[in-house]
Amino acid sequence: CVARPQYLKDAFLGENGLYSLMHKGALHIECSTIEPQSAMALAKACEAQGADYVQATLGKTPAMAEKAQEPIFAGGKQQTVDRAWPLLEAIGKPFRVGSLEASCAAKLLSNLIGMTNLCVLAEGFKLGSKLGLAPDILLDVLMDTGARSFQMETRGAMLAKDNYDDVKFRLALAVKDMRLGCEMANNTCPTPFFTEALRQFLDSEAQGLGELDCAAVGLRKPS
């Protein structure tokens, strides 16, 4: 996995890119979080060399990958996904999502929804503190209500302790994924909540919080 689509293009495309060195019949399984256009461009170049391409975007954290429990959103030609399937099952929990575009969309939507939820969660903790609720008590209360979520289970303690140094997913990477997701949504349908959440994260990055865990969006000062 690499952090940005351009890094992949730099590595694989062009006269001296890795595709120029691939043997016919080779298989490229790409696990990075990229937008559909990049995946399609890579697949086209890969197939031009007589090799096969599978987009197998990963869904959660490095800790889940270490346990071989990482969701994998596998997309591409069915026979190529079939070829990659035994390896994908060995390293995680693969889902057949259909096309290359669907593989990218599944991860970007997951991050858009998760990070938007995190913005709401951080705002709730800030409001609760202003209203006199102790953060640890608020966390216990919310964990037993409809407010409970994956983000609360993963980052609720960070928000309660106001400590974001145990980085599970850097805020700067969240910004990158959310930007790709919002660009994907352009000309598809309005996504005002995602757009506002991206603005919150962009402001947070501009305020120097990019290297902290993405839960640090709660430290953002109003702009």
Secondary structure, DSSP 8 states (H G I E B T S, - for coil): --S-HHHHHHHHSSTTSGGGG--TT-EEEE-S---HHHHHHHHHHHHHTT-EEEEEEE-S-HHHHHTT--EEEEES-HHHHHHHHHHHHHHSEEEEEESHHHHHHHHHHHHHHHHHHHHHHHHHHHHHHHTT--HHHHHHHHTTSTT--HHHHHHHHHHHHT---S-SSBHHHHHHHHHHHHHHHTTT---HHHHHHHHHHHHHIIIIITTSBGGGGGG----
